[in-house]
């Protein structure tokens, strides 16, 4: 990583949080880049709109069937225990 082009001011609280996340030998800039990249990679809305309606319906149906199967197994186990 090259020399910093700019400086930013952060509170002591923010600095301590960055320090807790820094890895050995990692600069503050490197730590911030990694942390921000990790946040971007896990954005909840990133996956929305990627499936076709048909694929989304297939997944929904699979989830519905799995839920019914779990409920049925739980009822059967409750009956066996009684």
C-alpha positions in Angstrom: 0.0 0.0 0.0 1.3 3.4 -0.9 1.6 6.5 1.3 -1.6 8.1 2.5 -3.0 10.8 0.4 -5.2 12.3 3.1 -5.7 12.0 6.8 -9.0 11.6 8.6 -9.8 12.4 12.2 -11.6 9.7 14.3 -12.6 9.5 17.9 -10.7 7.4 20.4 -13.6 5.0 20.5 -13.5 4.5 16.7 -9.7 4.1 16.8 -10.0 1.4 19.5 -12.6 -0.4 17.5 -10.3 -0.4 14.4 -7.3 -1.6 16.6 -9.4 -4.5 17.8 -10.1 -5.6 14.2 -6.5 -5.0 12.9 -4.5 -8.1 12.1 -0.8 -8.4 12.8 1.2 -6.2 10.6 -1.9 -4.6 9.1 -2.0 -0.8 8.7 -5.1 1.2 9.7 -5.8 1.7 6.1 -5.5 -2.0 5.3 -7.8 -2.8 8.2 -10.4 -0.3 7.1 -10.3 -1.5 3.5 -10.8 -5.1 4.6 -13.5 -4.3 7.1 -15.4 -2.2 4.5 -15.0 -4.9 1.9 -16.4 -7.5 4.3 -19.4 -5.3 5.0 -20.1 -4.8 1.3 -19.8 -8.5 0.6 -22.4 -9.3 3.2 -25.0 -6.7 2.1 -28.4 -8.2 2.8 -29.9 -6.8 -0.4 -27.1 -7.9 -2.8 -28.9 -11.1 -3.7 -32.3 -9.6 -4.4 -33.4 -9.8 -8.0 -30.9 -12.4 -9.1 -33.4 -15.3 -9.3 -36.0 -15.6 -12.0 -39.6 -15.8 -10.8 -39.6 -19.5 -11.7 -36.5 -20.2 -9.6 -37.8 -18.2 -6.6 -41.1 -20.0 -6.8 -39.2 -23.4 -6.8 -37.2 -22.4 -3.7 -40.3 -21.1 -1.9 -42.1 -24.4 -2.6 -39.1 -26.4 -1.4 -39.1 -24.4 1.8 -42.8 -24.9 2.3 -42.5 -28.6 1.8 -39.6 -28.8 4.2 -41.5 -26.9 6.8 -44.5 -29.3 6.5 -42.1 -32.2 6.8 -40.5 -30.8 10.0 -44.0 -30.2 11.5 -45.1 -33.8 10.7 -41.9 -35.3 12.2 -42.4 -33.2 15.4 -46.0 -34.4 15.7 -44.9 -38.0 15.2 -42.2 -37.7 17.8 -44.6 -36.1 20.3 -47.1 -38.9 19.7 -44.3 -41.5 20.2 -43.2 -39.9 23.4 -46.8 -39.9 24.8 
